[in-house]
Amino acid sequence: MENPDQIKTREEIGRKIKQIRTAKELTQSELATLAGVNENYFAMIERGEVNFTFDKLFKIIKALKVKSSQILPF
């Protein structure tokens, strides 16, 4: 069973990714392509539905051209 704090953190990270993506006027498809992440999987990351790897998060942060502190809530 997943820890509720982990789920909350995952959802918060997804919201921040979406917020930055929309501010940069990128579609999910565009950002997924830039990050080398499957589009459907990327959508699930934004919704906080999957326990993604650090590798995926790193690719998304690099594609957004932001600092990790802008996305990570800790």
Z-matrix of the N, CA and C atoms (Angstrom, degrees):
N
C 1 1.448
C 2 1.527 1 109.74
N 3 1.319 2 115.55 1 138.03
C 4 1.457 3 119.96 2 -177.95
C 5 1.524 4 111.79 3 -77.90
N 6 1.297 5 114.52 4 147.36
C 7 1.452 6 122.73 5 177.01
C 8 1.535 7 108.37 6 -73.38
N 9 1.334 8 118.79 7 129.20
C 10 1.468 9 121.03 8 -179.73
C 11 1.533 10 113.35 9 -57.99
N 12 1.324 11 116.99 10 -33.29
C 13 1.469 12 119.91 11 177.87
C 14 1.523 13 111.55 12 -66.15
N 15 1.327 14 116.59 13 -36.87
C 16 1.462 15 120.46 14 178.25
C 17 1.526 16 110.41 15 -66.77
N 18 1.318 17 116.58 16 -41.01
C 19 1.464 18 120.68 17 178.75
C 20 1.528 19 109.60 18 -62.99
N 21 1.324 20 116.48 19 -45.60
C 22 1.464 21 121.34 20 179.80
C 23 1.530 22 110.77 21 -60.67
N 24 1.323 23 117.36 22 -43.34
C 25 1.462 24 121.92 23 179.43
C 26 1.519 25 110.67 24 -64.53
N 27 1.318 26 116.86 25 -44.31
C 28 1.471 27 121.60 26 178.41
C 29 1.526 28 110.73 27 -59.80
N 30 1.330 29 117.20 28 -42.33
C 31 1.467 30 121.49 29 178.99
C 32 1.523 31 110.91 30 -66.24
N 33 1.323 32 116.73 31 -39.04
C 34 1.461 33 120.98 32 178.94
C 35 1.527 34 111.01 33 -65.51
N 36 1.311 35 117.16 34 -41.98
C 37 1.466 36 121.08 35 177.27
C 38 1.525 37 109.43 36 -61.80
N 39 1.315 38 117.19 37 -44.10
C 40 1.464 39 120.94 38 178.23
C 41 1.517 40 112.37 39 -59.66
N 42 1.339 41 116.94 40 -42.30
C 43 1.471 42 121.21 41 178.26
C 44 1.525 43 111.11 42 -63.14
N 45 1.327 44 116.18 43 -41.18
C 46 1.468 45 119.62 44 179.89
C 47 1.522 46 111.40 45 -66.97
N 48 1.329 47 116.71 46 -40.34
C 49 1.465 48 119.98 47 177.18
C 50 1.526 49 109.26 48 -60.28
N 51 1.331 50 116.46 49 -46.70
C 52 1.468 51 120.48 50 -179.48
C 53 1.524 52 110.85 51 -62.25
N 54 1.322 53 117.07 52 -43.07
C 55 1.463 54 121.48 53 -179.52
C 56 1.530 55 111.03 54 -59.56
N 57 1.320 56 116.64 55 -46.38
C 58 1.463 57 121.04 56 -179.88
C 59 1.529 58 110.33 57 -68.09
N 60 1.332 59 116.08 58 -42.61
C 61 1.474 60 120.15 59 179.28
C 62 1.518 61 111.30 60 -58.52
N 63 1.329 62 117.07 61 -46.92
C 64 1.464 63 119.87 62 -178.57
C 65 1.529 64 111.44 63 -68.92
N 66 1.331 65 117.43 64 -34.66
C 67 1.464 66 120.57 65 176.73
C 68 1.527 67 111.15 66 -63.79
N 69 1.325 68 115.59 67 -30.96
C 70 1.471 69 120.81 68 178.44
C 71 1.533 70 111.57 69 -89.29
N 72 1.333 71 115.57 70 4.69
C 73 1.464 72 122.79 71 178.23
C 74 1.523 73 112.91 72 56.67
N 75 1.332 74 115.33 73 43.50
C 76 1.459 75 121.83 74 176.08
C 77 1.521 76 109.15 75 -107.08
N 78 1.322 77 116.38 76 142.76
C 79 1.460 78 119.79 77 172.78
C 80 1.527 79 108.69 78 -82.23
N 81 1.321 80 115.55 79 165.64
C 82 1.466 81 119.09 80 175.29
C 83 1.516 82 109.68 81 -59.09
N 84 1.310 83 116.49 82 -42.37
C 85 1.465 84 121.02 83 -178.74
C 86 1.526 85 111.19 84 -61.66
N 87 1.322 86 116.72 85 -44.44
C 88 1.463 87 120.56 86 -179.54
C 89 1.525 88 111.43 87 -62.69
N 90 1.329 89 116.10 88 -47.06
C 91 1.471 90 118.63 89 -178.95
C 92 1.519 91 111.22 90 -67.99
N 93 1.320 92 117.32 91 -39.44
C 94 1.467 93 120.22 92 177.76
C 95 1.521 94 110.31 93 -58.93
N 96 1.322 95 116.37 94 -42.76
C 97 1.469 96 120.87 95 178.96
C 98 1.526 97 110.69 96 -64.41
N 99 1.327 98 116.79 97 -46.48
C 100 1.473 99 120.38 98 179.24
C 101 1.527 100 112.05 99 -60.32
N 102 1.329 101 115.83 100 -35.13
C 103 1.464 102 120.61 101 -177.97
C 104 1.525 103 113.06 102 -88.25
N 105 1.336 104 117.14 103 -8.96
C 106 1.459 105 119.47 104 -178.44
C 107 1.514 106 112.65 105 70.89
N 108 1.344 107 115.85 106 34.15
C 109 1.460 108 122.03 107 -178.58
C 110 1.526 109 108.15 108 -116.88
N 111 1.314 110 117.47 109 140.73
C 112 1.452 111 121.45 110 176.29
C 113 1.528 112 109.67 111 -56.19
N 114 1.332 113 116.59 112 136.04
C 115 1.464 114 121.64 113 -175.49
C 116 1.537 115 112.78 114 -59.20
N 117 1.322 116 117.07 115 -44.08
C 118 1.470 117 120.00 116 179.57
C 119 1.527 118 111.07 117 -65.96
N 120 1.320 119 116.03 118 -40.60
C 121 1.463 120 120.28 119 178.57
C 122 1.522 121 109.85 120 -64.58
N 123 1.340 122 116.41 121 -40.79
C 124 1.459 123 120.38 122 178.65
C 125 1.527 124 110.77 123 -60.56
N 126 1.323 125 117.40 124 -42.30
C 127 1.466 126 121.31 125 178.26
C 128 1.526 127 110.43 126 -60.23
N 129 1.325 128 116.98 127 -39.19
C 130 1.456 129 120.43 128 178.45
C 131 1.534 130 111.34 129 -67.95
N 132 1.332 131 117.23 130 -33.47
C 133 1.470 132 120.82 131 175.94
C 134 1.522 133 109.31 132 -63.16
N 135 1.330 134 116.79 133 -47.13
C 136 1.463 135 119.71 134 -179.91
C 137 1.526 136 112.37 135 -61.33
N 138 1.310 137 117.22 136 -33.66
C 139 1.463 138 121.10 137 179.53
C 140 1.531 139 112.28 138 -83.88
N 141 1.318 140 117.32 139 -4.83
C 142 1.458 141 121.35 140 179.61
C 143 1.512 142 113.57 141 73.83
N 144 1.319 143 116.91 142 25.90
C 145 1.462 144 121.87 143 -174.50
C 146 1.525 145 114.84 144 -91.75
N 147 1.334 146 117.47 145 -13.90
C 148 1.469 147 119.72 146 -176.92
C 149 1.519 148 110.56 147 -126.65
N 150 1.308 149 114.79 148 150.44
C 151 1.453 150 121.99 149 176.09
C 152 1.531 151 107.14 150 -90.38
N 153 1.320 152 115.43 151 84.10
C 154 1.458 153 121.57 152 -174.20
C 155 1.528 154 111.70 153 -74.17
N 156 1.327 155 115.35 154 161.61
C 157 1.461 156 120.90 155 179.88
C 158 1.527 157 111.10 156 -85.96
N 159 1.314 158 115.04 157 161.99
C 160 1.462 159 120.09 158 174.72
C 161 1.519 160 109.84 159 -60.71
N 162 1.308 161 117.56 160 -37.37
C 163 1.462 162 122.19 161 179.30
C 164 1.530 163 110.93 162 -56.84
N 165 1.317 164 116.75 163 -45.85
C 166 1.475 165 120.71 164 179.14
C 167 1.524 166 109.87 165 -64.62
N 168 1.323 167 117.04 166 -45.20
C 169 1.459 168 120.66 167 179.81
C 170 1.523 169 110.86 168 -61.69
N 171 1.313 170 117.45 169 -42.24
C 172 1.464 171 122.28 170 178.54
C 173 1.530 172 110.41 171 -59.29
N 174 1.321 173 117.18 172 -44.66
C 175 1.468 174 121.46 173 179.57
C 176 1.529 175 111.18 174 -62.86
N 177 1.318 176 116.68 175 -40.36
C 178 1.472 177 120.76 176 179.81
C 179 1.525 178 110.16 177 -67.12
N 180 1.318 179 117.55 178 -43.92
C 181 1.464 180 121.51 179 178.88
C 182 1.525 181 110.23 180 -60.89
N 183 1.312 182 117.21 181 -43.78
C 184 1.470 183 120.84 182 178.73
C 185 1.525 184 111.19 183 -64.79
N 186 1.320 185 117.62 184 -41.28
C 187 1.467 186 121.40 185 179.81
C 188 1.529 187 111.14 186 -65.46
N 189 1.330 188 117.12 187 -34.12
C 190 1.463 189 121.26 188 177.84
C 191 1.525 190 112.45 189 -78.21
N 192 1.323 191 116.74 190 -16.42
C 193 1.465 192 123.25 191 -178.77
C 194 1.529 193 110.92 192 59.24
N 195 1.335 194 114.25 193 50.51
C 196 1.460 195 120.94 194 177.51
C 197 1.519 196 109.12 195 -128.21
N 198 1.316 197 115.50 196 169.66
C 199 1.461 198 120.79 197 174.99
C 200 1.525 199 108.42 198 -84.89
N 201 1.307 200 116.38 199 148.36
C 202 1.459 201 120.13 200 -179.79
C 203 1.523 202 111.89 201 -59.07
N 204 1.325 203 117.03 202 -29.34
C 205 1.471 204 120.70 203 179.90
C 206 1.526 205 112.22 204 -65.15
N 207 1.321 206 118.01 205 -19.20
C 208 1.459 207 121.36 206 177.45
C 209 1.535 208 111.27 207 -77.38
N 210 1.319 209 116.70 208 -14.92
C 211 1.469 210 120.89 209 -177.27
C 212 1.511 211 111.84 210 -115.23
N 213 1.310 212 117.32 211 -40.83
C 214 1.463 213 120.49 212 -175.88
C 215 1.520 214 111.39 213 -79.01
N 216 1.331 215 117.14 214 129.12
C 217 1.461 216 120.39 215 -177.41
C 218 1.529 217 114.44 216 -85.18
N 219 1.319 218 117.02 217 13.47
C 220 1.464 219 119.75 218 -179.03
C 221 1.503 220 110.40 219 -135.74
